[in-house]
Amino acid sequence: MSAPAPGDALIDQLLATVDRSPGRFLLGIAGPPGAGKSTLASAVESAANARHGPGFAVVAPMDGFHLSNEELETLGLRRVKGAPETFDVGGLVDVLRRVREERATTVLWPGFDRTREETVPGAIGILPETRLVVIEGNYLLLDRPGWREVRPLLDEAWYVDATAEDLRARLLVRALAAGDRSEAQAVWHVDQSDLQNAKLVAGTKAAADQVWPTAVTE
């Protein structure tokens, strides 16, 4: 039998808290781009559904609230896609409130197609039987107008950390894998956009209930 992973006990603790919660539990997983938020969110979802059955937990990525590429072009923000101002934070807050308050109906959450860099409206269904919703994204703990309304809607928040060197290596791989940038464009985007956003996100770590180190890619 293999030894439990270091995070297993914390996930077990989370699930015990969810079991005691009278309503739907919203867990936020924040951190810089490339830190491993999606990997951790998926691990929590898998553990919860293995214990309680399919549909008990669902991952809801913040990326579904990216402004469209057309809107970003109009606003002159296409090159910095991923910065806080390139998201529909008002839409995010509105749907988060619905997830908390509308337990009897299915709430639709937008997904994100990374291969096309486009949102997918209504891709994720948060069902009446869903007890745990794992929201993952860079800016869930950001203390700025609009964004500061997110943290009070979360029952618990985790932060996934990583070194700048690890982030840069992972983000370069991801930027090149998309296939729509040259190597020089990918380097520019990582250094001038992604890593600048990572510095901003690092300032939100203190608002988290739990900080996770990471050695995995998103």
N, C-alpha and C positions, 0 to 999 in steps of 0.2 A: 504494500500500500504506500502510495506516495505521501510525503509530508504536505500539510496544507500550505497554500501560498500565504505570504504575509498579510494580504488584504482579506483573506477569507473570514477572519474573526470580525473585522469591521463591517463586512457585508452582512454577516450573520446578525450583528448588533443592529444594523439598519433595518433588516427584515423583522426583527423582534419589535422594533419601534413602530414599524408600519402596522404590524399585527395589533398593536395596542391602540393605534390611532382610530378614532371614531369615523373619520372621513377619508377622503382621498389624500394621499401623501405626495407632495411635490418635492423631489430632490433635484437641486441644481448642481451640475458639474461644470465648473469654470476652469479657465487656464488659458495659456497662450496657444496660438495656432501650432499644431504639430506636437503638442505635449503628450497626447494619448487619451484625450477626453472620450473620444468615440469608443476606444477599446475598453475603458473602464465602464462606461455607460452600458455597453453590450454585456459585460461580465455581470453587472448588477441585474440587468433584465433577465439574462439566462438563469442566474441563481434563483431569482424570485419566481420565475415561471416553472422551473424545475420543482420547486417546493409546493407551489400553489396551483399550478396548471396554466395553460396558455391563456393569454389575455389579462393575467393579473397585473403584469408590469409592461410598460411600453416606453421606448425611447423617443423623445420629441426634440429633434435638433433645432437650435436657434437659426441655423443656416437657411431654414425654410422662409425666413423673413428678410432675406436679401432683397434689395430693390432690383428690379429687372435691369438687364444690361442696357436696354433702350433708355430707361430712366437715368441710369448712371451716365450714359453718353450725354444726355441732355443737360445734366447737372455738372458735367465736367469731372466726374468722379470715377470713371471707368478704370483708370490706372491704379487707383487705390482701393479697389473692391476688397472688402473685408474690414475696412476702417469702420468705427462706430456710426459715422454719418451715412454709410451705405446700406443701413438696415432700416426696416420699417419698425421702429421700436414701439410706436403706438399700437400697431397691429399685434405685436408680440404680447404687450401688456393686456390688450383686450382679450386675446385667446387664452392667456394664462388665467385671467379672472373667470372665464367661462369654464375652464377645466376645474377650477376650485369649486365653483358654485353650481354647475349644471351636472349633477351626478346621475340624473335619470335619463339623459339622452346621450347619444354619441356626438362627441365634439371632434370635428375634423381639423387636423394640424397639417400645414404644408411641409412637404419634403424638399430635398435638394438633390438634383442630379449633378454630381461632381464632373462627370464626363462632358456634359454640355454646359456646365456652370449656370444652370437655370433652376429656378424653383418649380416645384410640382404641386399645384394647389390640391388640397384635400387628400394628400397621399397617405396620411396616417390617421387611423381611426382610434380615438380614445373612448372606449366602450363603457357602458354603465358599470360593468363588472371590474373595470380597471381600477385597482387600488393604489398602485405606485406609478407615477409618471416621472421619468428621468429626463430632465431638460438639460441639454449640454450645449455650451457655447462660450465664446471668449468673454463676453461683456456682461454676464449675468450679475456681477458684483460691482459694476461701474457706478461711481457716484457722480452722475451727470444728469442734467434735465432729461426726463423721459426714462432713462436707464435706471435711475434710482428708485423707480416704482416697481422694478422687478424683484429685488431682494425680499421685500416684505411679503411677497406672494409665495415664497419658497419656504417649506417647513425646515429644510436643512440644506446647507451648501458645502460642497467639497471643492477644493482647488487642486488641480493636477500640475505639478511643477516639473521643470526640466532646465538643463543648462542651455545657455545661448549657443554653445557649440553643437549640442545635439539637435536643437531646434533648427539651426541653419542647415545642417546636413539633411534632415528629414524633409524640410520645406523645399529644398532644391530638388530632391527626388520627386516630390509631389508636383512641383511646378513644371518640371520637364515631362512628367508622365501624362499631363493633360494634353500634350501634343499641339497646343496652339501658340506656343512661345518658342523663340530661339533660345539658345543657351544664355546669350547676353540679356535677353528680355527676362528670362527666368531669374537670373542673378539680380537684376535691377528690382524685380518685384519682391523677391525675398528680402533683400537688404533695405530697400527704401519703403516697403509697405509692410510685409509680414512681421519683420523683426521690430519695426517701429511700433506696430500694434502690440507686439509681445511686451515691450517695455511699458506701455500703458497698462496692459492687463496685469503685469507684475505688481503694480501699485494697489491692486484690489485684493491681494492675498489675505490681508488682515480681516476681511469681512467674511472669510470662510470658517466653517465649524471644524473642518478637517483638511489637512494638507497632505497630498499624496505625492511622493517622488515617483518618477516613471523611467522606464527603460524600454518602452514599447512605442511603436509608431501608430499613427492614426490611419 
